[in-house]
């Protein structure tokens, strides 16, 4: 067998993960890129409002896709490009969720996919303060000039997996996971009328998608106290990138800290109130981005994390956006 897979990256129009407006695909055969694909699309009807927060990230506006086909009309071609390949994405829970939710609200069947997550694999391969795509791409020696361009991000993701496979001497995607003592995850198929829709889709259909805040502007939910630290859900998906981590929050996010902790715990992470030697993930609010680790714009807790890293403790720093994407991509109504 050979290192064959398709890397994928979606950009979405708003806080609901089922609102794709672009997708980039890169096909790899025997560890070499052989084909690329890129599509602009209108998100599914009823979920096609463009949130200024998303536009600020990827630069795609409603007028840019006004004449593009709907996701439902594009997916046959996208699905044909993927074929029976293992899908690879950076934070695969999000990108696989985009496919599932967008097909659910379009009333279409969703195929099953085996998939690999380069966030999970990066954490087990590279020693980095952040495993965001730019940091992981740099560690893999992969150029990434236009982050949040779906085609560029998919190509970077492909390069990261190729590098990780080489470092572990693995000739297949399954072999990479096996070398790390992991099993290759799988997203099961969805059939309308037979299967329940995913929780993210259910929330969207109930009108709780975390869309633009009336009047625009920046507003933060108050975080007056740390609150309790709920126990990690031992029955959560062990393939999720937050599962098994000890997570601490600092700064102001768009949701109360108690809710952030509860949602992280539901995915198998153990929330804590302070950075210690047991900490593995720190989520930083207040508009933090991974590049701030280089510039020094960090909170006291983040500085503590950097000190621990200098002593050899592998702690990862996440931005609010990265954390929210791991929760399913939903922007809380009050987030900036």
C-alpha positions, 0 to 999 in steps of 0.5 A: 500500500502507499501513502494515498489520501485527499486533504481538505479544507473548508471556509464557512460563511457564518458560525454554523459549520454547515455554511461552506462557502469554499473548499480546497482539495489536494489528492496525494498518491504515494506521498506526492501531490497529483491533483488539486481542486478548489470550489467557491459555493453558496452555502445551503439556503437558509444558512447563507448569511455571511457573518462579518467575523468569518469574512474578516478571517477568509475574505469571502463575501456574499457577492463573491459567491452570488453566481456560484452554485449551492453546496448541494450542487457542488458536492457531487463533484467534490465527493467524486474528487474524494472518492474512497480516499481517507480524508485528511484535515487540520482539525478534522472534526470541523471539516468532516462536520462541515460535510455532514451538517451541510448535507443534513440541512440540504436533505442529502445523504452523507457518505462515511469517511475514514479520516485523519486529523493533522492537529492530533498527529502534529501534537504527537510529532512536533514540539510546538507552542501552538499546533495551529496550521501555520506553526505545524506547516513551518515545522513540516517545512511546508510553505503557507503564504495565504492562511485561510485560503482553502486551497492553500490550507489543504495543500499545507495539511497534505504537506504536514501529513507527508512529513509526519509519515516520513518521520515515523517511517509509515507508508500509509495513513493507517500506518501513521496512526498505528505507529503512534498507537492510534486507530484511524477514526471514521465518520459514519454515513447519514441517511435523512429520515433514518438517522438523527441530525448532528447536534450542531445541525440541530442547534442551527435548525432551532435558530441557535447558530451564533450569528451576527450580533445585532448592531455589530461591534465587540461585546464580551460575555462577563467572566466574573469567576472561574466556576466549577471544573466539571469532570471530563466525559470519559465516553466522549470521542477519543479521536477528538483533538480535545479528548484527554487534555487538561485545559485552562482558560485565560482572558475574555472569550465570547462565552462564560468561562463556566460554559467553555469548561462544560463544553470542553469537558463534554468532549473529554477534556478536563478543565482546570483553573490554573496552569500547572505541570499537568496542563496540556492546553491553554485557551487564550481570549481577548483577540489572541492569535497564534502569532502573538506567541512570537510577538510576546502579546500574551497573558500571565497564564500564557507566559507561564505556559511558555516558561513551562515549555522552556522546561520541557513541558509540552503545553499547547496554546489555542486562540479563541477561534481555534477552540471554538472550531474544535467545539464545532465551529459555532460563534457564540452570539456575544463573541467578538 
